Amino acid sequence: MDRHAIEPRTEQPAPIAARSAWMTVEPRDLAHHVSMAAAVAAPEANSGFDHLVDELVAQVDATDPRQAGHSHRVSVLATMLGSSLGMDQRELRELRVAALLHDVGKILVPTEILRKDGPLSVVEAAAVRRHGVYGGSILRRIPALAFAAPAARWHHERWDGIGYPDGLAGNAIPLFARIVAVADALDAMTSVRPYREAISMQEAFMELEEQSGAQFDPLVVSALGPLVGAPGFEAEVAEVAGTVRARFSLSTAA
């Protein structure tokens, strides 16, 4: 996620009532979605695949250690959203990996830009925005991870079509990318960054609702509401992300 999780509004989204007919989210409890997120994060028999993903995530964390753990939290949030939307385990496993690697293109962005405390220049901001293109290119060149390329390239596209890098709109944006966009923004807003303080989950969700139908897919935002409103949601995300991150650290060190 870049420095502004929520971009300036360009138009008002359709009223909730007008969208409700096609916004349907499978009604299951938080415990189910947490268990699904934990289950798909379990190591697979293909240890070589896991190690490749681990190494790439470690390289992303190394670009800016202050944001280490972001990829894991986004992965947990995205998986829970996918579960809420009714995805099966195969889809959730692919979504988990796609979310883990959504920022992999940052390994090609100069670290002095990513670690800069102050405002970015126009040239620096453009360099950071290229990380989606870089990420998509990296993952497309690895056959086992090619399925994750769309989320890496297009997670900064907007529902209204004025995002980047390609100006895709609505359902033309791949579903994984739309889910990762919401998870990415939620974690960015609720995490401390050098340029601003964190806000609460509820405040972040209100921001996402404000941009539902403009920056974000309304269906994905609607799937997040029941999760954020459930007691213990934030603690559950932190616990699962911490457990998965610990496993990744051990795998990378092995």
Phi, psi and omega in degrees: 000137178275195193288344180234100182297321179251120181271158181303139180291139177253336178201160179280135176289165177298148178303152180305318182300323182287338182264343192297335183295330181247009176258100180235129180237134182295124184277096174230162185276169183300320182302322179297313183292324177296316181294324177294318179297319179291321183295315183284348177273353180295145181302141178266168179297330180280082185295331178297321177296312179301318182295321178299313179297316179304315183296317180294319178296320178298322178293322177295314179301325183290338180295327176208091184304337180294338179254013179303137182100344180301315182299321180291319179293318177298321179298315179295314180299315181297319180295320177294321176296316179299320177296317179297329179275000174092018179291150177274177186296323179297314179296320180294323177296318179291320178298318179303312182292317179301319179291320178302324188257014185297332181256017186300334179296344179294343178292347177256002176265134181308130183296331180295334176282313182297330183264003183293134181278324184274184179299147178274145173288171179300318180293318179295317179298321178295323178295319178295320181296339180287351186297331178294316178297315179300315182298315178299320180293317179301312186287328177296333182277355178247102187310319183291342183243008183300330180297337182272352184299317181301319180294322179294316184286322194247016182284357173251012170287159180244149179303326182275359173091007181248025176273196181221158011268349191242002178066032176290155182224151173053224183288355173290339174281126181305144184303316179304318181294323179293322178291314180298324180302316180290314180297319180298312180296319180299314181292322179299317183287332184262008178247146177289132176236157182302333186260000177190162177277160176284155172245168183287164177301316182295319178296319180296319179296322178298322177296317179296319177298322179299327182259007177294125183091351176245289178276324189239153176296121182301325181295319181291318178297320180294329178290333181285328185308306180298332180288310180298326182282350182281137178302135175085005184302309183297319180294321180295318178299314181297320182294312180295317180297319179295319178296314180294318181297322179297319178297319180296320180298317179295319181296318182292326181284339184293000000 
